[in-house]
Amino acid sequence: MKENNGMNRAKFYQLALFPMNNGATNVYFVLILSYIATFGNKVLGLAMVFASFMVTGMRVFDAITDPIIGAIMDKTDGKFGKFRPFMVIGNAIMAVSVICLYVLTPLVPDTMMWLRYTLFIVLYAVWVIGYTFQTSVTRSAQPVLTNDPKQRPLFTVFNTIGSLAGMGVMQFIGPILAGDGFMGDYNASWFAIMTPIGIIMSVLLTVLAIIGIWEKDQTKYFGLGGKQEKVKLSDYVQIVKTNKPLQRLMVAGGGCKLALAIATNTTVLIMLYHCMMGNYDNLYLPMMVLGYAFSAPFFLLTVRTSQKHGQKRSLMTYVAVALICYVGVLVLLLLWKFGDPLWNLSVYEGKLFGEGFRININLYTILFIVFFGIGYGAYYSTADMPIPMVADCADYETYRSGKFIPGIMGTLFSLVDKLVSSLAATVVSVALLFIGVHDLPTKTTAYAENMNWVVIALFCLVPMAAWVATLLAMRGYELDGKRVKTIQAVNAARKEAIASGMSQQEAMEKITDETVRTEN
């Protein structure tokens, strides 16, 4: 690492490896948040409404624990650093709790349902604590990794690689194993096999992330002078009130996450590709791969736009692209007719690598691929963009108040993010209840009347509303490319002055925007 004019830049391997921490937690995002309701309902025999509402309840609990852990993180600075202990402890807690939940709990006889309900709640809560420990680091460590406006946008690219290595692998393997005779339809054997796969993947990604943040996890990279701020819980409200960019980013980040959580919910995709289109096995994986393929060029575009015009411009541009494309997806789903081959998705017939395979793509499918592919690629590339933007908000807080509190800044954003995304499972369950479906659909569930309207609402309308909220929030977001450069220059000048003997208060008063010239 070399510092130039106060610029803290990261080495390439650090930029590439630290985002693997998000990949490590996204493994569990799929393993737990995508399947926990199905596990509770289908494997343990818990009521569908209970299992689904528990997902929301625990997500709220997860959000509440965020600021507490953030405050602890801001006060931590030991031999093992500020962030690494939370990564190790969090990953260990998640591994143990998910083994107990998915592997051991099904061994409880169904004559002791009270114990199944109890263990489901307790083990899920323990897992949430571990998840909060590790996932909080992803946002909170951004300010120390790099403050170079040209490097920060690269997080989304490497984060995607980590997600593909973690979340993508889980999403790819899961449906394949579910089609096996022994582990079919997400039974107890499926969860017992997927658990060690997920744990191994998450541990490997965590190790890589620790290597990436190791050198930067030192006091000299903390704020203006490395002093650990003592911030009371009551100060959180004041921080949110005064940090306007953080407020708007909370809305934008929550909107992006809600769109992703609902539109990629397993139940929603089963209703779309199986119940409506009647070919889940031949549609789900190709469409998932298609979405990832379309997202690749968008990630490159978002980085270039962010580096040239700032992350605000990039986020607004590609969310708008997603919104426009999903108008096309909405129209296609409105035109869908049950059992009519002209108005259904049809990619191929027979076994993909077996006899009888033949391509069978109609105009409806081509249009769906175009609108869905471009729309998914655009919004998937922006889903995690608010994470490095949290670092800009944390730097703004240092600029505004002199406080270096990345733990609180990251977890306050995460709190709203999780509260909003926690609605996903509940929204899906409530929508199903409206049409009289009381069990979560699986690959053996037949199409029910009005299920297409549930899919239209969840797959299109909710994400589109979330993107509109994102665009409205970002219009007044002041941390564009030019403003971020000014803030970085002021913080660097203040840090240098404090290191030379000036008090922090004096540095805050004397060194302002007017005293610092920033090159455009």
C-alpha positions as MATLAB code, in Angstrom:
seq = 'MKENNGMNRAKFYQLALFPMNNGATNVYFVLILSYIATFGNKVLGLAMVFASFMVTGMRVFDAITDPIIGAIMDKTDGKFGKFRPFMVIGNAIMAVSVICLYVLTPLVPDTMMWLRYTLFIVLYAVWVIGYTFQTSVTRSAQPVLTNDPKQRPLFTVFNTIGSLAGMGVMQFIGPILAGDGFMGDYNASWFAIMTPIGIIMSVLLTVLAIIGIWEKDQTKYFGLGGKQEKVKLSDYVQIVKTNKPLQRLMVAGGGCKLALAIATNTTVLIMLYHCMMGNYDNLYLPMMVLGYAFSAPFFLLTVRTSQKHGQKRSLMTYVAVALICYVGVLVLLLLWKFGDPLWNLSVYEGKLFGEGFRININLYTILFIVFFGIGYGAYYSTADMPIPMVADCADYETYRSGKFIPGIMGTLFSLVDKLVSSLAATVVSVALLFIGVHDLPTKTTAYAENMNWVVIALFCLVPMAAWVATLLAMRGYELDGKRVKTIQAVNAARKEAIASGMSQQEAMEKITDETVRTEN';
ca = [
       0.000    0.000    0.000;
       1.198    3.436   -0.881;
      -0.289    6.646    0.345;
      -0.249    9.576   -2.050;
      -1.551   12.951   -0.867;
      -3.450   11.241    1.914;
      -4.948    8.666   -0.441;
      -5.251    5.207    1.060;
      -5.159    2.784   -1.845;
      -5.484   -0.983   -1.725;
      -3.398   -3.548   -3.527;
      -5.101   -5.540   -6.241;
      -5.280   -8.742   -4.200;
      -6.876   -6.826   -1.319;
      -9.558   -5.400   -3.594;
     -10.162   -8.859   -5.024;
     -10.191  -10.904   -1.809;
     -11.993   -8.824    0.815;
     -15.354   -8.873   -1.054;
     -15.275  -12.656   -0.597;
     -16.613  -11.894    2.900;
     -19.915  -10.953    1.310;
     -19.746  -14.123   -0.758;
     -19.220  -16.126    2.448;
     -22.350  -14.692    4.062;
     -24.338  -14.934    0.819;
     -23.831  -18.690    0.942;
     -26.000  -18.660    4.049;
     -28.325  -16.080    2.495;
     -29.283  -18.859    0.069;
     -28.976  -21.818    2.444;
     -30.997  -20.202    5.223;
     -33.078  -17.281    4.000;
     -34.102  -18.943    0.727;
     -34.942  -22.335    2.204;
     -35.641  -21.942    5.927;
     -39.405  -21.537    5.437;
     -39.501  -24.618    3.184;
     -37.446  -26.552    5.747;
     -39.746  -25.600    8.596;
     -42.897  -26.375    6.636;
     -41.910  -29.457    4.608;
     -39.264  -31.162    6.779;
     -40.262  -30.271   10.335;
     -43.980  -30.060    9.641;
     -44.360  -26.542   11.049;
     -47.267  -24.405    9.905;
     -46.489  -22.481    6.702;
     -47.545  -19.148    8.186;
     -45.388  -19.725   11.281;
     -42.317  -20.737    9.261;
     -42.670  -17.786    6.901;
     -43.333  -15.215    9.600;
     -40.360  -16.536   11.561;
     -38.165  -15.604    8.593;
     -39.428  -12.052    8.894;
     -39.248  -12.025   12.694;
     -35.675  -13.266   12.765;
     -34.674  -10.863   10.026;
     -36.006   -8.056   12.233;
     -34.042   -9.500   15.155;
     -30.999   -9.580   12.880;
     -31.519   -5.899   12.058;
     -31.858   -4.933   15.726;
     -28.608   -6.656   16.654;
     -26.730   -4.785   13.912;
     -26.239   -1.436   15.726;
     -25.252   -3.230   18.927;
     -22.545   -5.197   17.156;
     -21.572   -2.073   15.230;
     -20.999   -0.190   18.485;
     -18.884   -3.060   19.829;
     -16.908   -3.114   16.587;
     -16.140    0.606   16.819;
     -14.668    0.063   20.296;
     -12.603   -2.961   19.204;
      -8.937   -2.585   18.313;
      -6.811   -5.507   19.477;
      -3.885   -7.523   18.193;
      -6.181   -9.254   15.733;
      -7.552   -5.923   14.508;
     -11.023   -4.419   14.488;
     -12.770   -6.513   11.839;
     -11.144   -9.939   11.635;
     -12.433  -11.216   15.004;
     -16.015  -10.612   13.919;
     -15.450  -12.510   10.676;
     -14.031  -15.587   12.410;
     -16.504  -15.668   15.308;
     -19.478  -15.034   13.048;
     -18.589  -17.789   10.585;
     -18.030  -20.306   13.383;
     -21.385  -19.520   14.997;
     -23.204  -19.906   11.676;
     -21.551  -23.241   10.905;
     -22.429  -24.812   14.264;
     -25.993  -23.466   14.348;
     -26.877  -24.544   10.815;
     -25.606  -28.094   11.470;
     -27.786  -28.294   14.563;
     -30.761  -26.789   12.711;
     -30.717  -28.645    9.390;
     -29.061  -31.927   10.362;
     -29.980  -32.618   13.992;
     -33.417  -31.032   14.437;
     -35.141  -33.398   11.929;
     -34.086  -36.271   14.205;
     -36.551  -35.052   16.824;
     -39.651  -37.311   16.503;
     -42.813  -35.696   15.133;
     -44.571  -36.643   18.358;
     -42.557  -33.855   20.026;
     -43.597  -30.957   17.834;
     -43.201  -28.510   20.718;
     -39.489  -29.330   20.762;
     -39.207  -28.913   16.990;
     -40.809  -25.468   17.241;
     -38.518  -24.518   20.128;
     -35.310  -25.689   18.467;
     -36.302  -24.009   15.201;
     -36.641  -20.650   16.963;
     -33.556  -20.940   19.203;
     -31.140  -22.249   16.563;
     -32.395  -19.785   13.988;
     -31.799  -16.938   16.488;
     -28.263  -18.163   17.221;
     -27.527  -18.332   13.495;
     -28.795  -14.761   13.100;
     -26.264  -13.515   15.674;
     -23.411  -15.190   13.807;
     -24.678  -13.825   10.504;
     -24.816  -10.317   11.957;
     -21.243  -10.620   13.242;
     -19.781  -11.444    9.860;
     -22.030   -9.546    7.486;
     -21.523   -6.294    9.437;
     -17.850   -6.341    8.475;
     -18.593   -6.188    4.738;
     -19.906   -2.638    5.005;
     -17.979   -1.426    8.041;
     -14.484   -2.244    6.730;
     -14.973   -0.412    3.430;
     -13.487    2.921    4.675;
     -10.176    1.301    5.715;
      -9.783   -0.843    2.601;
      -9.474    2.146    0.263;
     -10.688    5.717   -0.028;
      -9.771    6.053   -3.684;
     -12.990    6.912   -5.616;
     -11.659    4.924   -8.581;
     -11.058    1.793   -6.495;
     -14.238    1.657   -4.433;
     -16.545    0.834   -7.366;
     -14.443   -2.264   -8.059;
     -15.996   -3.835   -4.966;
     -19.145   -4.686   -6.922;
     -17.150   -6.597   -9.540;
     -15.176   -8.698   -7.078;
     -18.235   -9.076   -4.891;
     -20.006  -10.651   -7.853;
     -17.167  -13.121   -8.263;
     -17.471  -13.991   -4.580;
     -21.234  -14.302   -4.861;
     -20.915  -16.580   -7.877;
     -18.448  -18.699   -5.939;
     -20.812  -18.793   -2.968;
     -24.425  -17.888   -3.600;
     -24.267  -18.845   -7.291;
     -22.881  -22.299   -6.550;
     -25.572  -22.920   -3.932;
     -28.308  -21.784   -6.325;
     -26.879  -24.009   -9.053;
     -26.340  -27.154   -6.962;
     -29.567  -26.904   -4.957;
     -32.099  -27.568   -7.748;
     -29.903  -30.293   -9.228;
     -29.796  -32.195   -5.931;
     -33.518  -31.588   -5.454;
     -34.154  -33.547   -8.651;
     -32.366  -36.622   -7.307;
     -34.505  -39.531   -6.135;
     -32.837  -39.663   -2.709;
     -32.875  -35.902   -2.113;
     -35.892  -34.960   -4.206;
     -38.154  -31.998   -3.585;
     -36.091  -30.431   -0.774;
     -36.504  -33.202    1.792;
     -34.453  -33.844    4.950;
     -31.681  -35.565    2.979;
     -31.341  -32.523    0.724;
     -30.758  -30.243    3.707;
     -28.309  -32.710    5.277;
     -26.210  -32.746    2.079;
     -26.415  -29.026    1.310;
     -25.340  -28.035    4.834;
     -21.698  -29.261    4.679;
     -21.387  -27.995    1.090;
     -22.438  -24.536    2.221;
     -20.220  -24.539    5.310;
     -17.093  -25.547    3.383;
     -17.762  -22.911    0.721;
     -18.338  -20.199    3.326;
     -15.206  -21.060    5.336;
     -13.003  -20.944    2.233;
     -14.385  -17.559    1.194;
     -13.953  -16.226    4.745;
     -10.280  -17.217    4.782;
      -9.729  -15.368    1.505;
     -11.507  -12.296    2.863;
      -9.361  -12.281    6.017;
      -6.231  -12.341    3.864;
      -7.629   -9.408    1.893;
      -8.284   -7.157    4.919;
      -5.320   -8.284    7.067;
      -2.898   -5.464    6.268;
      -5.547   -2.733    6.391;
      -7.044   -3.835    9.705;
      -4.742   -1.527   11.683;
      -5.216    1.594   13.809;
      -3.306    3.868   11.437;
      -6.058    3.489    8.834;
      -8.839    4.450   11.263;
     -10.277    7.927   10.651;
      -8.341   11.126   11.351;
      -6.041    9.788   13.989;
      -6.946    6.274   14.949;
      -8.854    7.311   18.078;
     -11.719    4.968   18.919;
     -14.840    7.055   19.397;
     -17.158    6.477   22.348;
     -20.627    6.744   20.887;
     -23.718    6.095   22.978;
     -26.787    4.307   21.674;
     -28.660    7.614   21.905;
     -26.182    9.082   19.405;
     -27.450    6.798   16.650;
     -30.593    8.869   16.190;
     -28.563   12.060   15.923;
     -26.244   10.497   13.363;
     -29.156    9.441   11.173;
     -30.783   12.874   11.502;
     -27.687   14.788   10.449;
     -26.182   12.419    7.888;
     -28.581   13.074    5.014;
     -26.662   10.967    2.452;
     -26.958    7.950    4.750;
     -30.716    8.434    4.983;
     -31.115    8.400    1.231;
     -28.749    5.474    0.806;
     -30.792    3.488    3.317;
     -33.866    3.931    1.132;
     -31.968    3.101   -2.068;
     -30.183    0.109   -0.572;
     -33.347   -1.217    1.010;
     -35.183   -0.849   -2.281;
     -32.523   -2.702   -4.259;
     -32.343   -5.509   -1.695;
     -36.128   -5.883   -1.505;
     -36.326   -6.169   -5.292;
     -33.616   -8.851   -5.327;
     -34.991  -10.791   -2.329;
     -38.544  -11.084   -3.663;
     -37.845  -11.501   -7.385;
     -35.314  -14.300   -6.686;
     -37.329  -15.967   -3.908;
     -37.418  -19.722   -4.496;
     -41.183  -19.918   -4.067;
     -41.773  -17.142   -6.603;
     -39.504  -18.835   -9.151;
     -41.221  -22.183   -8.608;
     -44.608  -20.566   -9.264;
     -43.265  -18.868  -12.406;
     -41.245  -21.657  -14.016;
     -43.182  -24.691  -12.744;
     -46.762  -23.786  -11.868;
     -47.218  -21.290  -14.723;
     -44.755  -22.375  -17.392;
     -44.792  -26.069  -16.479;
     -41.077  -26.788  -16.932;
     -39.080  -25.843  -13.854;
     -36.155  -28.217  -14.460;
     -35.629  -26.955  -18.021;
     -36.198  -23.270  -17.264;
     -34.821  -22.372  -13.837;
     -31.122  -23.067  -14.420;
     -30.997  -21.691  -17.993;
     -32.712  -18.481  -16.870;
     -30.382  -18.172  -13.870;
     -27.317  -18.624  -16.092;
     -28.849  -16.185  -18.570;
     -29.233  -13.560  -15.843;
     -25.614  -13.936  -14.745;
     -24.426  -13.757  -18.361;
     -26.331  -10.524  -18.968;
     -25.038   -9.048  -15.703;
     -21.363   -9.417  -16.708;
     -21.248   -6.454  -19.143;
     -23.349   -4.380  -16.766;
     -20.802   -4.810  -13.996;
     -18.135   -3.424  -16.288;
     -20.420   -0.558  -17.259;
     -21.261    0.284  -13.639;
     -17.571    0.414  -12.725;
     -16.691    2.696  -15.637;
     -19.651    4.962  -14.954;
     -18.807    5.092  -11.225;
     -15.156    5.916  -11.861;
     -16.005    8.655  -14.350;
     -19.167   10.188  -12.891;
     -19.461    8.786   -9.361;
     -21.432    5.928   -7.854;
     -24.633    7.961   -7.597;
     -24.859    8.383  -11.374;
     -24.074    4.719  -11.942;
     -26.719    3.451   -9.508;
     -29.462    5.684  -10.920;
     -28.622    4.896  -14.547;
     -28.779    1.119  -14.316;
     -31.713    0.962  -11.920;
     -33.583    3.011  -14.537;
     -32.573    0.484  -17.218;
     -33.936   -2.359  -15.063;
     -37.190   -0.498  -14.471;
     -37.737    0.105  -18.193;
     -36.972   -3.510  -19.134;
     -39.291   -4.918  -16.487;
     -42.165   -3.046  -18.081;
     -41.616   -5.492  -20.952;
     -41.522   -8.465  -18.571;
     -44.739   -7.237  -16.981;
     -46.507   -7.041  -20.334;
     -45.399  -10.572  -21.255;
     -46.687  -12.022  -17.981;
     -49.980  -10.192  -18.466;
     -50.296  -11.845  -21.907;
     -49.550  -15.344  -20.511;
     -52.240  -17.983  -21.022;
     -52.345  -21.248  -19.124;
     -51.481  -24.208  -21.349;
     -51.073  -22.134  -24.516;
     -47.629  -22.893  -26.084;
     -47.603  -19.534  -27.885;
     -47.787  -17.604  -24.621;
     -45.493  -19.741  -22.449;
     -41.751  -20.035  -22.014;
     -40.253  -22.932  -23.940;
     -36.472  -23.265  -24.128;
     -35.901  -26.917  -25.003;
     -37.469  -30.322  -24.665;
     -36.072  -33.607  -23.386;
     -32.852  -34.064  -21.411;
     -30.264  -31.342  -21.918;
     -27.512  -33.922  -22.514;
     -29.645  -36.904  -23.511;
     -31.690  -38.370  -26.319;
     -34.769  -36.523  -27.511;
     -33.258  -33.079  -26.863;
     -34.350  -30.358  -29.245;
     -34.487  -26.587  -29.182;
     -38.006  -25.188  -28.931;
     -37.925  -21.397  -28.587;
     -40.934  -19.284  -29.562;
     -41.275  -15.501  -29.961;
     -42.658  -15.181  -26.423;
     -39.498  -16.794  -25.052;
     -37.191  -14.597  -27.142;
     -38.889  -11.428  -25.917;
     -38.785  -12.691  -22.312;
     -35.068  -13.444  -22.620;
     -34.369   -9.944  -23.953;
     -36.413   -8.000  -21.396;
     -35.646  -10.243  -18.414;
     -31.974  -10.700  -19.319;
     -31.204   -7.000  -19.709;
     -33.380   -6.026  -16.753;
     -31.927   -8.689  -14.451;
     -28.400   -7.914  -15.574;
     -28.884   -4.217  -14.829;
     -30.449   -4.588  -11.395;
     -28.229   -7.468  -10.295;
     -25.193   -5.305  -11.046;
     -26.591   -2.575   -8.767;
     -27.885   -4.784   -5.934;
     -24.677   -4.492   -3.895;
     -23.566   -1.089   -5.166;
     -24.788    0.658   -1.973;
     -22.196   -1.311    0.039;
     -19.123    0.675   -1.110;
     -21.289    3.784   -1.044;
     -21.612    3.290    2.720;
     -17.889    4.043    2.867;
     -18.567    7.419    1.271;
     -21.204    8.093    3.939;
     -18.754    7.051    6.665;
     -16.119    9.405    5.242;
     -18.750   12.134    5.116;
     -19.471   11.540    8.817;
     -15.747   11.884    9.585;
     -15.707   15.067    7.494;
     -18.847   16.380    9.213;
     -18.205   15.457   12.866;
     -14.649   14.127   13.032;
     -15.907   10.738   14.209;
     -14.625    7.501   12.687;
     -17.455    5.077   13.375;
     -17.582    2.637   10.437;
     -19.221   -0.062   12.546;
     -22.198    2.088   13.391;
     -22.425    3.593    9.913;
     -22.378    0.197    8.233;
     -24.807   -1.440   10.635;
     -27.276    1.458   10.639;
     -27.503    1.047    6.882;
     -27.697   -2.717    7.314;
     -30.509   -2.330    9.852;
     -32.843   -0.720    7.326;
     -31.586   -3.027    4.577;
     -32.522   -6.105    6.602;
     -35.812   -4.731    7.891;
     -36.931   -4.138    4.325;
     -35.618   -7.413    2.894;
     -37.147   -9.287    5.833;
     -40.517   -8.591    4.286;
     -39.776  -10.914    1.357;
     -40.860  -14.247    2.881;
     -43.884  -12.716    4.593;
     -45.018  -10.887    1.457;
     -44.822  -14.157   -0.503;
     -46.805  -16.112    2.114;
     -49.478  -13.439    2.531;
     -49.884  -13.184   -1.246;
     -50.424  -16.943   -1.444;
     -53.009  -16.861    1.339;
     -55.003  -14.331   -0.680;
     -55.531  -16.931   -3.410;
     -56.198  -19.773   -0.966;
     -52.795  -21.512   -1.071;
     -51.781  -22.588    2.444;
     -48.572  -24.532    1.696;
     -45.473  -23.174   -0.001;
     -45.412  -24.455   -3.610;
     -42.768  -26.981   -4.636;
     -41.995  -28.725   -7.907;
     -44.973  -31.077   -7.358;
     -47.494  -28.260   -6.822;
     -50.108  -27.763   -9.531;
     -51.107  -24.346  -10.857;
     -53.789  -22.693   -8.714;
     -56.305  -20.145   -9.929;
     -54.972  -16.556   -9.844;
     -51.413  -17.717   -9.115;
     -50.292  -15.755  -12.185;
     -51.390  -12.526  -10.496;
     -49.276  -13.382   -7.462;
     -46.273  -13.913   -9.737;
     -46.946  -10.655  -11.595;
     -47.100   -8.762   -8.309;
     -44.027  -10.370   -6.733;
     -41.821  -10.881   -9.782;
     -42.535   -7.500  -11.397;
     -44.612   -4.930   -9.533;
     -42.874   -5.044   -6.130;
     -39.348   -4.786   -7.601;
     -40.477   -1.991   -9.922;
     -41.934   -0.030   -6.984;
     -38.661   -0.544   -5.087;
     -36.659    0.821   -8.028;
     -38.888    3.894   -8.232;
     -38.222    4.528   -4.530;
     -34.488    4.122   -5.182;
     -34.495    6.674   -7.994;
     -36.456    9.196   -5.928;
     -34.109    8.803   -2.954;
     -30.973    9.172   -5.049;
     -32.083   12.416   -6.693;
     -31.152   14.366   -3.551;
     -28.040   12.300   -2.688;
     -25.231   14.862   -2.488;
     -22.218   12.548   -2.590;
     -21.597   12.595   -6.309;
     -18.131   12.119   -7.798;
     -16.978   15.712   -7.335;
     -18.268   16.028   -3.771;
     -16.585   12.791   -2.679;
     -13.231   14.027   -3.975;
     -13.577   17.228   -1.947;
     -14.434   15.320    1.232;
     -11.466   12.976    0.774;
      -9.115   15.910    0.310;
     -10.385   17.696    3.429;
     -10.153   14.533    5.558;
      -6.607   13.878    4.311;
      -5.508   17.429    5.112;
      -7.014   17.238    8.592;
      -5.366   13.901    9.285;
      -1.976   15.256    8.238;
      -2.436   18.341   10.414;
      -3.399   16.256   13.457;
      -0.378   14.014   12.918;
       1.773   17.169   12.959;
       0.453   18.204   16.379;
      -2.728   20.155   15.686;
      -5.730   19.251   17.845;
      -8.667   17.594   16.130;
     -11.002   20.456   17.028;
      -8.615   23.015   15.548;
      -8.152   20.941   12.402;
     -11.917   20.648   11.967;
     -12.315   24.427   12.282;
      -9.366   25.582   10.165;
      -9.341   23.031    7.345;
     -12.494   23.351    5.249;
     -13.584   23.045    1.628;
     -12.336   26.541    0.938;
      -8.829   25.796    2.217;
      -8.414   22.662    0.157;
      -8.224   22.598   -3.614;
      -9.271   19.352   -5.281;
      -8.409   18.575   -8.866;
     -11.391   17.533  -10.952;
];
